[in-house]
Amino acid sequence: MRVSSWSLAYLPLLWTVQFCSGIPLPHNTTSTSVDYDVVIIGGGPAGLSALSGLARVRRKALLIDSGEYRNALTRHAHDIIGLDGVTPAWLRYAAREGIAKYPTATMINGTIQDIQSVNNISYFFTSDDQGRSWTSSMIVLATGIKDILPLTPGIAENWSRGIYWCPWCDGYEHRDQPFGILANLSDVFDTVKEIKTLNSDTIAFVNGTLNNETISTLDAKSPGWMTVLNTWGVKLENRTISAIKRLQDGGIVNDPSTQSEFDRFSVEFTEGPAIERNAFISGFAKRQRSYLGQSLGVNVTNEKIQVDLTKGMVTNIVGVYGVGDANSDGSTNVPHAMWSGKRAAVSIHLALSNMEAAAVLEHGSAHHKRRSELTEEMVLDLMGRDVEELWESKQFVK
């Protein structure tokens, strides 16, 4: 369907058409004939940062938050300049409070069920589980990832509280304590390099993955890995774990003056004596929390939304951006998520401005036509011939 050059001039009447016909409107490569410039899906640090960046340049943006967060159980968020040690919930609250003062930013709770591109990606139609829907020029996917936790008793129950995934996020609070790595042998060497300056008494619980095949693979990938582990005093424990039992809660037993949390666990095995550790870093698999982008054709490879860093987090689908832990730029933490959201916001703003400038050059003075010049032919051209019957039945006013 071709979009006529004068569509913006007659927007008020066209919205009347939409209301009466129930058919969403296309737009002519500008953002003023849709509900929002941008719809952001996900209310973690990445989504909130994208919303803030758009609000600061008065782009009309809607953020929809399902209330599901990877760090929901984490005690404190760290490595955030000026806000080190706040709870993740307080961080989200403070961000919302700051963004709420901008009149073009809207934040609601909801779970998105579907995103559709309309008229060859002329705009996007987003709907949620409450039957609400919105149109937008662009989409930001800030949907995050989800850790796939083993069924071993004690891991899910203690997740994010003494069993964590990021040394920058939680490692300092458990420094110089008896420490454990929960990972396949193939991932241990890289993990040890991450925590080497934090813990010296380290046992890698590889859960039966220490075998000739894995050793040969590591020898080829990282020659000398065993020598390094031995030199650094890292021990390998290959017995099968049957359970991890909490003996002490670092959320209760801690020292705020030294930023220390004293968790304590007992690692139980199918055979032999248990081993005590104070904390663990994990190497579990991860997946997308949401696959909404795939209905649009967004490329998800190795459980990551593929984005072009040189073009501001845009995916392979024009107008769709991926930010935060969900995307492929190789980092998963709060500062990174905030950066990627801001990077996408800048890119989106400039892309919209380029589209709007092109529309001015293409349409010229046509935007100055009077609303009274709106004709049946013009409306049908804008809306599509599928509404011709509605016009003839007089279900809306010409």
Secondary structure as UniProt FT lines:
FT   TURN            5..6
FT   HELIX           7..10
FT   HELIX           11..21
FT   TURN            32..33
FT   STRAND          36..41
FT   HELIX           45..55
FT   TURN            56..58
FT   STRAND          61..65
FT   TURN            70..73
FT   TURN            81..82
FT   TURN            84..85
FT   HELIX           88..99
FT   TURN            100..101
FT   TURN            103..104
FT   STRAND          105..109
FT   STRAND          112..118
FT   TURN            119..122
FT   STRAND          123..128
FT   TURN            129..130
FT   STRAND          133..141
FT   STRAND          145..147
FT   TURN            153..155
FT   HELIX           156..158
FT   TURN            160..162
FT   STRAND          163..164
FT   HELIX           167..171
FT   HELIX           172..174
FT   TURN            175..176
FT   STRAND          179..182
FT   HELIX           185..195
FT   TURN            196..198
FT   STRAND          202..205
FT   TURN            207..208
FT   HELIX           212..221
FT   TURN            223..224
FT   HELIX           225..231
FT   TURN            232..233
FT   STRAND          235..237
FT   STRAND          241..248
FT   TURN            250..252
FT   STRAND          254..255
FT   TURN            256..259
FT   STRAND          260..261
FT   STRAND          264..269
FT   STRAND          275..277
FT   STRAND          279..282
FT   STRAND          286..288
FT   HELIX           292..296
FT   STRAND          300..301
FT   TURN            302..303
FT   STRAND          304..305
FT   HELIX           309..311
FT   TURN            318..319
FT   STRAND          320..322
FT   HELIX           324..326
FT   HELIX           334..363
FT   HELIX           364..368
FT   HELIX           371..373
FT   HELIX           376..383
FT   HELIX           385..387
FT   HELIX           388..392
FT   TURN            393..394
//
